[in-house]
Amino acid sequence: MPSNHYQFNVKMSCSGCSNAINRVLTKLEPEVSKIDISLEKQTVDVITTLPYETIYEKINKTGKEIVSGKTL
């Protein structure tokens, strides 16, 4: 199954925010092969075989505001 690369702009104010997102996305392994979270850039990059909506919902469940998202 081909991998998809998604990038989300998420409002994160501290490492606790990014850790919460990392925790929920890590639970999706092995379908998620790479997670790159930048607190400085406010971005979450995910490489996965899962659909966009699944990743969006997982990030959304952390309570963090998703400003935008796109497929790269």
Buried (B, 14 or more C-beta within 10 A) or exposed (E): EEEBEBBBBBEBEEEEBBEBBBEBBEEBEEEBEEBEBEBEEBBBBBBBBBEBEBBBEBBBEBEBEBEEBEEE
